[in-house]
Amino acid sequence: MIAAVEAFNTALHEAGAFVSAGGLQPPSTAITVDYSGDGPVLTPGPSIEAKEYLGGFWIIEAENDDVAIEWAKQVSRALRSRVEVRAFQEEPAS
């Protein structure tokens, strides 16, 4: 799997699509911060208990959703796992 992901990363770089990527520590290492009230409340662990969690991410430059989905297909196959595709929010209109 590591070789397949390295090949995927190389392809992203060669295509000029790579922006950033990173792996995340498991949810058990999280600290949830909630400052929606009078003061901050810090709680060990994830904010939501879930069967699945985000293990890492890629930020890529893609012309459109179809191109991003094609990249996602490649890395999903390399990881033998599901991959979620999302765009950044657009800047609010002035």
Secondary structure, DSSP 8 states (H G I E B T S, - for coil): -HHHHHHHHHHHHHTT-EEEEEE---GGG-EEEE-SSSS-EEEES-SS--SS---EEEEE--SSHHHHHHHHHHHHHHHTS-------------
